[in-house]
């Protein structure tokens, strides 16, 4: 009995399973696609449709609920979506209670269109390119004027500051021969972050009006020595020579006359100069030893700093240059500093030279006997006096070596051997040697221009390097040199 019941139960279960497995097969059987009378697609279930495209470009519509393909649309049978949008736009009309339907995009578009129409800002969409997400209203504000593709700018341009003219740099060994004199007044140098160490006592008593007088004298060929902004014997001698050269009667207290003479001879007494990379690079030596045997071991008796080189190039005292530019970084190229505008050098040939020992001054005359230049000088000493009488120039050497011979000249320190000291502006004879027909004597430069006219020499005639170079240019062998007491 139980065996019969079990057999009947198993048979019933088998029939149920076979029916369940056969049902999906029946659902997946291909069915014809039916179109509605209006040309639309009849969609089963709740109307959710997934759209796919096959390799041939056909659009395949699939029921999202059952996964059943409900339509296949070739490309040529698709709806014109742009036409439908334009038709829907034209069919949008006013409805009652618009605010109740603003959650529906078509209603929102209709309400927005009506409001823009009331404001007079509505424009028709393009015939073939309406963008439902674009803004079809007229710009409420005019377009800003454009300037070279940028934003509009109605502000006037700021005035550009005048660029100061600068002096063209020349090589150090030729800077005092043919300088380029600036013609504009220099502005105060900018603060550059690097300060020059200046002893406050160095600028005491220095005045720019006195420095202006020194510049005027230098321009006329009446050298005051270093331009340092101070009165002294060198300025007094130069002023007397200036009046003889110009035929005037200028006084050091005549501020108006000095300014007028400056204006006529080249402009303001000071000008701006931009430090170049060559200025900052040098080369420079760390220091110049006092002992001649140590000097002889150097490669060159060059400048020791940028300030020393620039001060000599512009006929200035180094400390006065620093005092004029207390905030300038002389070691940085591009720094603008204030320098003396000393003008052009004397160019007329010299026919006769007088070395006045009493006045400590050298006078240069042309062939007609007219004074054309005067220089403060250091001429001999009691231990090594200078020559007397009349001599002649035998040769001129620029940037010469110096031969030290204790058997002929003086003895320096404990050096009792002949030494050759290399050339350079800081050598014993500076950067110029104008040899006389009397052996070992001549007119030369100096490594200490601020001491000219205030110290003694070893029998020769000592000038500043720039004055010696100027004289070397206008003198020639055979010119007479007369020493007077």
C-alpha positions as a Markdown table, in Angstrom:
| # | Residue | x | y | z |
|---|---|---|---|---|
| 1 | Unk | 0.0 | 0.0 | 0.0 |
| 2 | Unk | 2.7 | 2.4 | 1.0 |
| 3 | Unk | 4.6 | 1.5 | -2.1 |
| 4 | Unk | 1.7 | 2.5 | -4.2 |
| 5 | Unk | 1.2 | 5.9 | -2.5 |
| 6 | Unk | 4.9 | 6.7 | -2.9 |
| 7 | Unk | 4.8 | 5.9 | -6.6 |
| 8 | Unk | 1.8 | 8.1 | -7.2 |
| 9 | Unk | 3.4 | 11.1 | -5.3 |
| 10 | Unk | 6.6 | 10.8 | -7.4 |
| 11 | Unk | 4.6 | 10.8 | -10.6 |
| 12 | Unk | 2.8 | 13.9 | -9.6 |
| 13 | Unk | 6.0 | 15.8 | -8.7 |
| 14 | Unk | 7.5 | 14.9 | -12.1 |
| 15 | Unk | 4.6 | 16.3 | -14.0 |
| 16 | Unk | 4.8 | 19.6 | -12.0 |
| 17 | Unk | 8.5 | 20.1 | -12.7 |
| 18 | Unk | 8.1 | 19.4 | -16.4 |
| 19 | Unk | 5.4 | 22.1 | -16.6 |
| 20 | Unk | 7.5 | 24.6 | -14.8 |
| 21 | Unk | 10.5 | 24.1 | -17.1 |
| 22 | Unk | 8.4 | 24.3 | -20.2 |
| 23 | Unk | 6.8 | 27.6 | -19.3 |
| 24 | Unk | 9.9 | 29.9 | -20.0 |
| 25 | Unk | 10.5 | 28.2 | -23.3 |
| 26 | Unk | 7.0 | 29.2 | -24.3 |
| 27 | Unk | 7.6 | 32.9 | -23.2 |
| 28 | Unk | 10.8 | 33.2 | -25.2 |
| 29 | Unk | 9.3 | 32.1 | -28.4 |
| 30 | Unk | 9.5 | 34.8 | -31.1 |
| 31 | Unk | 6.4 | 36.9 | -31.3 |
| 32 | Unk | 5.4 | 39.3 | -34.1 |
| 33 | Unk | 5.7 | 43.0 | -33.4 |
| 34 | Unk | 2.4 | 44.8 | -33.7 |
| 35 | Unk | 2.1 | 48.5 | -34.2 |
| 36 | Unk | -0.8 | 50.6 | -33.1 |
| 37 | Unk | -3.1 | 52.2 | -35.6 |
| 38 | Unk | -1.5 | 55.6 | -34.9 |
| 39 | Unk | 2.0 | 54.4 | -35.8 |
| 40 | Unk | 3.2 | 54.0 | -32.2 |
| 41 | Unk | 4.6 | 50.9 | -30.5 |
| 42 | Unk | 2.5 | 48.8 | -28.2 |
| 43 | Unk | 4.6 | 48.3 | -25.1 |
| 44 | Unk | 3.8 | 45.5 | -22.6 |
| 45 | Unk | 3.9 | 45.7 | -18.8 |
| 46 | Unk | 4.3 | 49.2 | -17.3 |
| 47 | Unk | 5.8 | 51.0 | -20.3 |
| 48 | Unk | 9.5 | 50.9 | -19.2 |
| 49 | Unk | 11.6 | 50.4 | -22.3 |
| 50 | Unk | 15.3 | 49.9 | -22.7 |
| 51 | Unk | 16.9 | 51.1 | -26.0 |
| 52 | Unk | 19.8 | 49.4 | -27.6 |
| 53 | Unk | 21.5 | 49.7 | -31.0 |
| 54 | Unk | 22.8 | 46.7 | -32.9 |
| 55 | Unk | 25.8 | 46.5 | -35.3 |
| 56 | Unk | 23.6 | 47.5 | -38.3 |
| 57 | Unk | 22.5 | 50.7 | -36.7 |
| 58 | Unk | 19.0 | 49.4 | -35.9 |
| 59 | Unk | 17.4 | 50.7 | -32.7 |
| 60 | Unk | 16.1 | 47.7 | -30.5 |
| 61 | Unk | 13.4 | 48.4 | -27.9 |
| 62 | Unk | 13.3 | 45.9 | -25.0 |
| 63 | Unk | 10.7 | 45.6 | -22.3 |
| 64 | Unk | 12.6 | 46.5 | -19.1 |
| 65 | Unk | 10.5 | 44.1 | -17.0 |
| 66 | Unk | 10.5 | 41.0 | -19.1 |
| 67 | Unk | 13.5 | 41.5 | -21.3 |
| 68 | Unk | 11.4 | 40.9 | -24.3 |
| 69 | Unk | 12.2 | 42.6 | -27.6 |
| 70 | Unk | 9.2 | 44.6 | -28.5 |
| 71 | Unk | 10.4 | 46.5 | -31.6 |
| 72 | Unk | 13.3 | 46.8 | -34.1 |
| 73 | Unk | 13.5 | 50.2 | -35.8 |
| 74 | Unk | 15.8 | 50.6 | -38.9 |
| 75 | Unk | 17.5 | 54.0 | -39.2 |
| 76 | Unk | 15.2 | 55.3 | -41.9 |
| 77 | Unk | 12.1 | 54.7 | -39.8 |
| 78 | Unk | 13.0 | 56.7 | -36.7 |
| 79 | Unk | 11.2 | 59.7 | -35.5 |
| 80 | Unk | 12.5 | 63.2 | -36.3 |
| 81 | Unk | 13.2 | 64.2 | -32.7 |
| 82 | Unk | 14.0 | 67.9 | -33.6 |
| 83 | Unk | 10.7 | 68.1 | -35.5 |
| 84 | Unk | 8.9 | 66.7 | -32.5 |
| 85 | Unk | 10.6 | 69.2 | -30.2 |
| 86 | Unk | 9.6 | 72.1 | -32.4 |
| 87 | Unk | 6.0 | 70.8 | -32.6 |
| 88 | Unk | 5.9 | 70.5 | -28.8 |
| 89 | Unk | 7.2 | 74.0 | -28.5 |
| 90 | Unk | 4.5 | 75.4 | -30.7 |
| 91 | Unk | 1.8 | 73.5 | -29.0 |
| 92 | Unk | 2.8 | 74.8 | -25.6 |
| 93 | Unk | 0.0 | 77.1 | -24.5 |
| 94 | Unk | -1.3 | 78.8 | -21.4 |
| 95 | Unk | -2.9 | 76.6 | -18.8 |
| 96 | Unk | -4.6 | 77.3 | -15.6 |
| 97 | Unk | -2.8 | 77.0 | -12.3 |
| 98 | Unk | 0.7 | 76.8 | -13.9 |
| 99 | Unk | 2.3 | 76.7 | -10.5 |
| 100 | Unk | 0.8 | 73.3 | -9.8 |
| 101 | Unk | 2.6 | 71.6 | -12.7 |
| 102 | Unk | 6.1 | 73.0 | -12.3 |
| 103 | Unk | 7.4 | 69.6 | -11.4 |
| 104 | Unk | 6.8 | 68.6 | -15.0 |
| 105 | Unk | 9.6 | 69.7 | -17.4 |
| 106 | Unk | 7.3 | 70.7 | -20.3 |
| 107 | Unk | 5.1 | 72.7 | -18.0 |
| 108 | Unk | 8.2 | 74.4 | -16.5 |
| 109 | Unk | 9.4 | 75.3 | -20.0 |
| 110 | Unk | 6.0 | 76.7 | -20.9 |
| 111 | Unk | 5.8 | 78.8 | -17.7 |
| 112 | Unk | 9.3 | 80.2 | -18.3 |
| 113 | Unk | 8.5 | 81.0 | -21.9 |
| 114 | Unk | 5.3 | 82.9 | -20.9 |
| 115 | Unk | 7.2 | 84.9 | -18.3 |
| 116 | Unk | 10.0 | 85.9 | -20.7 |
| 117 | Unk | 7.4 | 86.8 | -23.3 |
| 118 | Unk | 5.7 | 89.2 | -20.8 |
| 119 | Unk | 9.1 | 90.8 | -20.2 |
| 120 | Unk | 9.8 | 91.2 | -23.9 |
| 121 | Unk | 12.9 | 89.1 | -23.8 |
| 122 | Unk | 11.7 | 86.0 | -25.7 |
| 123 | Unk | 13.3 | 85.0 | -29.0 |
| 124 | Unk | 12.3 | 82.2 | -31.3 |
| 125 | Unk | 14.4 | 79.1 | -31.2 |
| 126 | Unk | 16.5 | 78.3 | -34.3 |
| 127 | Unk | 14.7 | 76.4 | -37.0 |
| 128 | Unk | 16.9 | 73.4 | -36.9 |
| 129 | Unk | 18.9 | 73.6 | -33.8 |
| 130 | Unk | 16.8 | 74.4 | -30.7 |
| 131 | Unk | 18.6 | 73.5 | -27.5 |
| 132 | Unk | 16.1 | 72.8 | -24.7 |
| 133 | Unk | 18.8 | 73.3 | -22.1 |
| 134 | Unk | 20.1 | 76.6 | -23.5 |
| 135 | Unk | 19.1 | 80.2 | -22.6 |
| 136 | Unk | 17.0 | 81.6 | -25.4 |
| 137 | Unk | 16.7 | 85.1 | -23.8 |
| 138 | Unk | 18.2 | 88.3 | -25.0 |
| 139 | Unk | 21.3 | 89.4 | -23.1 |
| 140 | Unk | 20.1 | 91.8 | -20.4 |
| 141 | Unk | 23.5 | 93.7 | -20.3 |
| 142 | Unk | 25.6 | 94.9 | -23.3 |
| 143 | Unk | 28.8 | 93.1 | -24.0 |
| 144 | Unk | 31.8 | 94.6 | -22.4 |
| 145 | Unk | 34.2 | 96.3 | -24.8 |
| 146 | Unk | 37.2 | 94.2 | -25.7 |
| 147 | Unk | 40.8 | 95.3 | -25.9 |
| 148 | Unk | 43.0 | 92.9 | -27.7 |
| 149 | Unk | 41.0 | 89.9 | -26.5 |
| 150 | Unk | 41.0 | 90.9 | -22.9 |
| 151 | Unk | 38.5 | 92.6 | -20.6 |
| 152 | Unk | 37.3 | 96.1 | -21.2 |
| 153 | Unk | 39.4 | 98.8 | -19.6 |
| 154 | Unk | 38.4 | 102.4 | -19.5 |
| 155 | Unk | 41.1 | 103.5 | -17.1 |
| 156 | Unk | 43.8 | 105.7 | -18.5 |
| 157 | Unk | 47.3 | 104.2 | -18.7 |
| 158 | Unk | 49.6 | 105.1 | -15.9 |
| 159 | Unk | 52.4 | 107.5 | -16.9 |
| 160 | Unk | 55.7 | 105.7 | -17.3 |
| 161 | Unk | 58.6 | 107.0 | -15.3 |
| 162 | Unk | 61.4 | 108.5 | -17.3 |
| 163 | Unk | 64.3 | 106.1 | -17.7 |
| 164 | Unk | 67.5 | 107.8 | -16.6 |
| 165 | Unk | 70.3 | 107.9 | -19.1 |
| 166 | Unk | 73.2 | 105.8 | -18.0 |
| 167 | Unk | 76.9 | 106.0 | -18.8 |
| 168 | Unk | 78.3 | 103.5 | -21.2 |
| 169 | Unk | 81.0 | 101.5 | -19.4 |
| 170 | Unk | 84.5 | 101.5 | -20.9 |
| 171 | Unk | 87.4 | 99.3 | -20.0 |
| 172 | Unk | 89.0 | 100.2 | -16.7 |
| 173 | Unk | 92.4 | 101.0 | -18.2 |
| 174 | Unk | 90.8 | 103.4 | -20.7 |
| 175 | Unk | 87.8 | 104.8 | -18.8 |
| 176 | Unk | 89.5 | 108.1 | -18.1 |
| 177 | Unk | 90.6 | 108.7 | -21.7 |
| 178 | Unk | 87.3 | 108.9 | -23.5 |
| 179 | Unk | 84.4 | 108.7 | -21.1 |
| 180 | Unk | 80.8 | 109.1 | -22.2 |
| 181 | Unk | 79.5 | 111.9 | -20.2 |
| 182 | Unk | 75.7 | 111.7 | -19.2 |
| 183 | Unk | 73.6 | 114.8 | -19.6 |
| 184 | Unk | 70.8 | 114.2 | -17.1 |
| 185 | Unk | 70.6 | 114.7 | -13.4 |
| 186 | Unk | 70.7 | 111.5 | -11.5 |
| 187 | Unk | 67.9 | 110.6 | -9.2 |
| 188 | Unk | 68.6 | 109.2 | -5.7 |
| 189 | Unk | 69.8 | 105.6 | -6.0 |
| 190 | Unk | 67.2 | 103.0 | -5.1 |
| 191 | Unk | 67.4 | 100.9 | -1.9 |
| 192 | Unk | 68.7 | 97.5 | -3.0 |
| 193 | Unk | 68.9 | 95.7 | 0.2 |
| 194 | Unk | 72.7 | 95.6 | 0.3 |
| 195 | Unk | 74.3 | 98.5 | 2.2 |
| 196 | Unk | 77.8 | 99.9 | 1.8 |
| 197 | Unk | 79.7 | 100.2 | 5.0 |
| 198 | Unk | 80.5 | 103.9 | 5.4 |
| 199 | Unk | 82.3 | 105.6 | 8.2 |
| 200 | Unk | 79.9 | 108.4 | 9.3 |
| 201 | Unk | 82.9 | 110.8 | 9.7 |
| 202 | Unk | 83.8 | 110.4 | 6.0 |
| 203 | Unk | 80.7 | 112.4 | 4.9 |
| 204 | Unk | 81.1 | 115.1 | 7.5 |
| 205 | Unk | 81.9 | 118.5 | 5.8 |
| 206 | Unk | 81.2 | 117.1 | 2.3 |
| 207 | Unk | 78.8 | 119.3 | 0.3 |
| 208 | Unk | 77.3 | 118.7 | -3.1 |
| 209 | Unk | 77.6 | 122.3 | -4.1 |
| 210 | Unk | 81.3 | 122.1 | -3.5 |
| 211 | Unk | 81.4 | 118.9 | -5.5 |
| 212 | Unk | 79.5 | 120.7 | -8.2 |
| 213 | Unk | 82.3 | 123.3 | -8.3 |
| 214 | Unk | 84.9 | 120.6 | -8.5 |
| 215 | Unk | 83.1 | 119.0 | -11.4 |
| 216 | Unk | 83.0 | 122.4 | -13.2 |
| 217 | Unk | 86.7 | 122.9 | -12.7 |
| 218 | Unk | 87.5 | 119.4 | -13.9 |
| 219 | Unk | 85.4 | 120.0 | -17.1 |
| 220 | Unk | 87.5 | 123.0 | -18.0 |
| 221 | Unk | 90.9 | 121.2 | -17.5 |
| 222 | Unk | 91.6 | 122.7 | -14.1 |
| 223 | Unk | 91.8 | 119.5 | -12.1 |
| 224 | Unk | 90.8 | 119.7 | -8.4 |
| 225 | Unk | 92.2 | 116.2 | -7.8 |
| 226 | Unk | 89.6 | 113.9 | -6.3 |
| 227 | Unk | 86.0 | 115.1 | -6.3 |
| 228 | Unk | 85.1 | 114.8 | -2.6 |
| 229 | Unk | 82.8 | 117.8 | -1.9 |
| 230 | Unk | 85.3 | 119.6 | 0.3 |
| 231 | Unk | 87.2 | 122.8 | 0.0 |
| 232 | Unk | 91.0 | 122.7 | 0.2 |
| 233 | Unk | 94.2 | 123.8 | -1.4 |
| 234 | Unk | 93.6 | 121.7 | -4.5 |
| 235 | Unk | 90.2 | 123.4 | -5.1 |
| 236 | Unk | 91.8 | 126.9 | -4.6 |
| 237 | Unk | 94.6 | 126.1 | -7.1 |
| 238 | Unk | 92.1 | 124.7 | -9.6 |
| 239 | Unk | 89.8 | 127.7 | -9.3 |
| 240 | Unk | 92.7 | 130.1 | -10.1 |
| 241 | Unk | 93.7 | 127.9 | -13.1 |
| 242 | Unk | 90.1 | 127.8 | -14.2 |
| 243 | Unk | 89.9 | 131.6 | -14.3 |
| 244 | Unk | 93.1 | 131.7 | -16.3 |
| 245 | Unk | 91.9 | 129.1 | -18.8 |
| 246 | Unk | 88.5 | 130.6 | -19.3 |
| 247 | Unk | 89.4 | 134.3 | -18.8 |
| 248 | Unk | 86.7 | 134.7 | -16.2 |
| 249 | Unk | 86.6 | 135.7 | -12.6 |
| 250 | Unk | 84.5 | 133.0 | -10.9 |
| 251 | Unk | 84.5 | 132.8 | -7.2 |
| 252 | Unk | 83.8 | 129.8 | -5.0 |
| 253 | Unk | 80.9 | 131.6 | -3.3 |
| 254 | Unk | 79.1 | 132.5 | -6.6 |
| 255 | Unk | 76.5 | 129.8 | -6.5 |
| 256 | Unk | 74.5 | 131.3 | -9.4 |
| 257 | Unk | 77.6 | 131.7 | -11.6 |
| 258 | Unk | 78.6 | 128.1 | -10.8 |
| 259 | Unk | 75.2 | 126.7 | -11.8 |
| 260 | Unk | 75.2 | 128.8 | -15.0 |
| 261 | Unk | 78.6 | 127.6 | -15.9 |
| 262 | Unk | 77.6 | 124.0 | -15.3 |
| 263 | Unk | 74.6 | 124.3 | -17.5 |
| 264 | Unk | 76.7 | 125.7 | -20.3 |
| 265 | Unk | 79.5 | 123.1 | -20.0 |
| 266 | Unk | 77.5 | 119.9 | -19.9 |
| 267 | Unk | 74.6 | 120.0 | -17.5 |
| 268 | Unk | 74.2 | 118.9 | -13.9 |
| 269 | Unk | 77.2 | 118.0 | -11.9 |
| 270 | Unk | 75.9 | 114.5 | -11.2 |
| 271 | Unk | 74.5 | 111.7 | -13.3 |
| 272 | Unk | 73.3 | 108.1 | -12.9 |
| 273 | Unk | 75.4 | 105.1 | -13.7 |
| 274 | Unk | 74.2 | 101.4 | -13.8 |
| 275 | Unk | 76.7 | 98.9 | -12.5 |
| 276 | Unk | 77.4 | 96.3 | -15.2 |
| 277 | Unk | 78.2 | 92.6 | -14.8 |
| 278 | Unk | 81.8 | 93.4 | -15.8 |
| 279 | Unk | 82.0 | 96.0 | -13.0 |
| 280 | Unk | 80.9 | 93.5 | -10.4 |
| 281 | Unk | 83.1 | 90.7 | -11.8 |
| 282 | Unk | 86.4 | 92.5 | -11.8 |
| 283 | Unk | 88.9 | 90.9 | -11.5 |
| 284 | Unk | 89.9 | 92.3 | -8.2 |
| 285 | Unk | 92.7 | 91.5 | -5.8 |
| 286 | Unk | 92.0 | 90.9 | -2.1 |
| 287 | Unk | 94.5 | 93.5 | -0.9 |
| 288 | Unk | 97.7 | 95.3 | -1.9 |
| 289 | Unk | 100.6 | 94.6 | 0.5 |
| 290 | Unk | 102.9 | 97.3 | 1.6 |
| 291 | Unk | 106.1 | 95.4 | 1.2 |
| 292 | Unk | 107.6 | 95.5 | -2.4 |
| 293 | Unk | 108.8 | 91.9 | -2.3 |
| 294 | Unk | 105.2 | 90.8 | -1.7 |
| 295 | Unk | 103.9 | 93.2 | -4.4 |
| 296 | Unk | 106.3 | 91.5 | -6.8 |
| 297 | Unk | 104.6 | 88.1 | -6.2 |
| 298 | Unk | 101.2 | 89.3 | -7.4 |
| 299 | Unk | 100.0 | 88.9 | -11.0 |
| 300 | Unk | 98.7 | 92.4 | -11.2 |
| 301 | Unk | 98.3 | 95.5 | -9.0 |
| 302 | Unk | 94.6 | 95.7 | -9.7 |
| 303 | Unk | 91.7 | 97.3 | -8.0 |
| 304 | Unk | 90.6 | 95.8 | -4.7 |
| 305 | Unk | 86.9 | 96.6 | -5.0 |
| 306 | Unk | 84.1 | 97.8 | -7.3 |
| 307 | Unk | 83.9 | 101.1 | -5.4 |
| 308 | Unk | 87.6 | 101.8 | -5.9 |
| 309 | Unk | 87.4 | 101.1 | -9.6 |
| 310 | Unk | 84.2 | 103.2 | -10.2 |
| 311 | Unk | 85.5 | 106.1 | -8.0 |
| 312 | Unk | 88.6 | 106.3 | -10.1 |
| 313 | Unk | 86.7 | 106.1 | -13.3 |
| 314 | Unk | 84.6 | 109.1 | -12.4 |
| 315 | Unk | 87.4 | 111.1 | -10.7 |
| 316 | Unk | 85.9 | 110.7 | -7.3 |
| 317 | Unk | 87.1 | 110.0 | -3.8 |
| 318 | Unk | 86.0 | 106.4 | -3.0 |
| 319 | Unk | 84.6 | 107.4 | 0.4 |
| 320 | Unk | 82.6 | 110.2 | -1.1 |
| 321 | Unk | 81.2 | 107.8 | -3.7 |
| 322 | Unk | 80.0 | 105.6 | -0.8 |
| 323 | Unk | 78.6 | 108.6 | 1.1 |
| 324 | Unk | 76.5 | 109.6 | -2.0 |
| 325 | Unk | 75.1 | 106.1 | -2.3 |
| 326 | Unk | 74.8 | 104.8 | 1.2 |
| 327 | Unk | 72.1 | 102.2 | 0.3 |
| 328 | Unk | 73.6 | 101.0 | -2.9 |
| 329 | Unk | 74.8 | 97.4 | -3.4 |
| 330 | Unk | 77.9 | 98.0 | -5.6 |
| 331 | Unk | 78.4 | 94.3 | -6.1 |
| 332 | Unk | 75.1 | 93.7 | -7.8 |
| 333 | Unk | 74.8 | 94.4 | -11.5 |
| 334 | Unk | 71.9 | 96.7 | -12.4 |
| 335 | Unk | 72.3 | 98.9 | -9.3 |
| 336 | Unk | 71.9 | 102.6 | -10.2 |
| 337 | Unk | 74.3 | 104.9 | -8.4 |
| 338 | Unk | 75.1 | 108.6 | -8.4 |
| 339 | Unk | 78.4 | 109.7 | -9.9 |
| 340 | Unk | 80.2 | 112.8 | -11.0 |
| 341 | Unk | 79.5 | 114.1 | -14.5 |
| 342 | Unk | 83.0 | 115.4 | -15.2 |
| 343 | Unk | 82.5 | 115.8 | -19.0 |
| 344 | Unk | 85.1 | 115.6 | -21.7 |
| 345 | Unk | 88.9 | 115.5 | -21.2 |
| 346 | Unk | 91.4 | 118.0 | -22.6 |
| 347 | Unk | 92.3 | 117.0 | -26.2 |
| 348 | Unk | 94.5 | 119.9 | -27.4 |
| 349 | Unk | 98.2 | 119.0 | -27.8 |
| 350 | Unk | 100.7 | 120.2 | -25.2 |
| 351 | Unk | 103.9 | 122.0 | -26.2 |
| 352 | Unk | 105.4 | 122.9 | -22.8 |
| 353 | Unk | 105.0 | 121.7 | -19.2 |
| 354 | Unk | 105.9 | 123.5 | -15.9 |
| 355 | Unk | 106.2 | 121.6 | -12.7 |
| 356 | Unk | 105.8 | 124.1 | -9.9 |
| 357 | Unk | 107.3 | 122.7 | -6.7 |
| 358 | Unk | 106.1 | 125.5 | -4.5 |
| 359 | Unk | 102.4 | 125.4 | -5.7 |
| 360 | Unk | 102.5 | 121.6 | -6.0 |
| 361 | Unk | 100.9 | 121.9 | -9.4 |
| 362 | Unk | 101.7 | 121.0 | -13.0 |
| 363 | Unk | 100.7 | 123.4 | -15.8 |
| 364 | Unk | 100.3 | 122.4 | -19.5 |
| 365 | Unk | 100.5 | 125.0 | -22.3 |
| 366 | Unk | 99.8 | 124.8 | -26.0 |
| 367 | Unk | 102.1 | 126.0 | -28.8 |
| 368 | Unk | 100.7 | 129.5 | -28.4 |
| 369 | Unk | 101.6 | 129.7 | -24.8 |
| 370 | Unk | 98.0 | 129.4 | -23.6 |
| 371 | Unk | 97.2 | 127.4 | -20.4 |
| 372 | Unk | 95.1 | 124.4 | -21.4 |
| 373 | Unk | 95.3 | 122.1 | -18.3 |
| 374 | Unk | 96.5 | 122.2 | -14.7 |
| 375 | Unk | 96.9 | 119.3 | -12.3 |
| 376 | Unk | 97.6 | 119.2 | -8.5 |
| 377 | Unk | 100.8 | 117.2 | -7.9 |
| 378 | Unk | 103.2 | 115.8 | -5.4 |
| 379 | Unk | 106.7 | 116.8 | -6.5 |
| 380 | Unk | 109.7 | 115.2 | -4.7 |
| 381 | Unk | 110.6 | 115.5 | -1.1 |
| 382 | Unk | 113.5 | 116.7 | 1.1 |
| 383 | Unk | 115.1 | 113.3 | 1.1 |
| 384 | Unk | 114.6 | 112.6 | -2.6 |
| 385 | Unk | 114.2 | 115.9 | -4.3 |
| 386 | Unk | 112.9 | 116.3 | -7.8 |
| 387 | Unk | 115.1 | 117.5 | -10.7 |
| 388 | Unk | 115.8 | 121.1 | -11.4 |
| 389 | Unk | 116.0 | 123.0 | -14.6 |
| 390 | Unk | 114.4 | 121.9 | -17.9 |
| 391 | Unk | 114.1 | 118.4 | -19.2 |
| 392 | Unk | 112.2 | 116.7 | -22.0 |
| 393 | Unk | 109.7 | 113.8 | -22.3 |
| 394 | Unk | 111.5 | 110.7 | -23.7 |
| 395 | Unk | 108.6 | 108.2 | -23.8 |
| 396 | Unk | 105.1 | 107.5 | -22.6 |
| 397 | Unk | 104.0 | 104.1 | -21.2 |
| 398 | Unk | 100.5 | 103.1 | -20.2 |
| 399 | Unk | 99.9 | 100.4 | -17.5 |
| 400 | Unk | 103.7 | 99.9 | -17.0 |
| 401 | Unk | 105.7 | 97.5 | -14.9 |
| 402 | Unk | 107.7 | 99.1 | -12.1 |
| 403 | Unk | 111.4 | 98.2 | -11.5 |
| 404 | Unk | 112.6 | 98.6 | -8.0 |
| 405 | Unk | 116.3 | 99.1 | -7.7 |
| 406 | Unk | 117.6 | 100.0 | -4.2 |
| 407 | Unk | 121.0 | 100.8 | -5.5 |
| 408 | Unk | 119.7 | 103.6 | -7.7 |
| 409 | Unk | 116.5 | 104.8 | -6.0 |
| 410 | Unk | 115.3 | 104.7 | -2.5 |
| 411 | Unk | 115.3 | 101.6 | -0.2 |
| 412 | Unk | 111.9 | 100.2 | 0.8 |
| 413 | Unk | 111.8 | 98.2 | 4.0 |
| 414 | Unk | 114.4 | 95.5 | 4.1 |
| 415 | Unk | 114.4 | 94.9 | 0.3 |
| 416 | Unk | 117.9 | 95.1 | -1.0 |
| 417 | Unk | 117.4 | 93.3 | -4.4 |
| 418 | Unk | 116.0 | 94.5 | -7.7 |
| 419 | Unk | 112.3 | 93.6 | -8.0 |
| 420 | Unk | 109.9 | 93.9 | -10.8 |
| 421 | Unk | 106.4 | 94.9 | -9.7 |
| 422 | Unk | 103.5 | 94.0 | -12.1 |
| 423 | Unk | 101.4 | 96.7 | -13.7 |
| 424 | Unk | 98.1 | 98.0 | -12.5 |
| 425 | Unk | 96.5 | 101.1 | -11.0 |
| 426 | Unk | 97.6 | 100.2 | -7.5 |
| 427 | Unk | 101.3 | 99.9 | -8.5 |
| 428 | Unk | 103.9 | 102.4 | -7.2 |
| 429 | Unk | 103.6 | 104.5 | -10.4 |
| 430 | Unk | 99.9 | 103.9 | -11.0 |
| 431 | Unk | 98.7 | 103.3 | -14.5 |
| 432 | Unk | 101.0 | 105.8 | -16.4 |
| 433 | Unk | 104.7 | 106.5 | -16.7 |
| 434 | Unk | 105.8 | 109.6 | -18.6 |
| 435 | Unk | 109.6 | 109.2 | -18.7 |
| 436 | Unk | 112.0 | 112.2 | -18.7 |
| 437 | Unk | 115.4 | 112.4 | -20.2 |
| 438 | Unk | 116.9 | 112.2 | -16.7 |
| 439 | Unk | 117.1 | 108.5 | -15.8 |
| 440 | Unk | 114.6 | 107.1 | -13.2 |
| 441 | Unk | 112.6 | 110.4 | -13.2 |
| 442 | Unk | 109.2 | 111.0 | -14.7 |
| 443 | Unk | 105.6 | 112.0 | -14.3 |
| 444 | Unk | 103.3 | 109.2 | -13.2 |
| 445 | Unk | 100.1 | 108.1 | -11.5 |
| 446 | Unk | 99.4 | 107.0 | -8.0 |
| 447 | Unk | 97.6 | 104.3 | -6.0 |
| 448 | Unk | 96.4 | 106.9 | -3.5 |
| 449 | Unk | 94.7 | 109.8 | -5.4 |
| 450 | Unk | 93.3 | 111.4 | -2.3 |
| 451 | Unk | 96.9 | 112.1 | -1.1 |
| 452 | Unk | 97.9 | 114.1 | -4.2 |
| 453 | Unk | 99.3 | 117.5 | -3.3 |
| 454 | Unk | 99.3 | 116.6 | 0.4 |
| 455 | Unk | 102.2 | 114.1 | 0.7 |
| 456 | Unk | 105.7 | 113.7 | -0.7 |
| 457 | Unk | 107.2 | 111.6 | -3.5 |
| 458 | Unk | 110.5 | 109.9 | -4.2 |
| 459 | Unk | 111.6 | 112.7 | -6.5 |
| 460 | Unk | 109.2 | 112.2 | -9.4 |
| 461 | Unk | 106.0 | 114.2 | -10.3 |
| 462 | Unk | 103.0 | 112.3 | -9.0 |
| 463 | Unk | 99.4 | 112.9 | -10.3 |
| 464 | Unk | 96.1 | 111.1 | -10.0 |
| 465 | Unk | 95.8 | 108.2 | -12.4 |
| 466 | Unk | 93.1 | 110.0 | -14.5 |
| 467 | Unk | 95.1 | 113.2 | -14.7 |
| 468 | Unk | 98.3 | 111.3 | -15.7 |
| 469 | Unk | 96.4 | 109.5 | -18.4 |
| 470 | Unk | 94.9 | 112.7 | -19.7 |
| 471 | Unk | 98.3 | 114.3 | -19.8 |
| 472 | Unk | 99.8 | 111.2 | -21.4 |
| 473 | Unk | 97.3 | 111.5 | -24.3 |
| 474 | Unk | 98.1 | 115.1 | -25.2 |
| 475 | Unk | 101.9 | 115.0 | -24.6 |
| 476 | Unk | 104.5 | 113.6 | -26.9 |
| 477 | Unk | 108.3 | 112.8 | -26.8 |
| 478 | Unk | 110.3 | 116.0 | -27.0 |
| 479 | Unk | 107.9 | 118.2 | -25.0 |
| 480 | Unk | 109.9 | 120.3 | -22.4 |
| 481 | Unk | 109.3 | 119.9 | -18.7 |
| 482 | Unk | 110.5 | 122.8 | -16.6 |
| 483 | Unk | 110.9 | 122.5 | -12.8 |
| 484 | Unk | 110.4 | 125.7 | -10.9 |
| 485 | Unk | 110.6 | 126.3 | -7.1 |
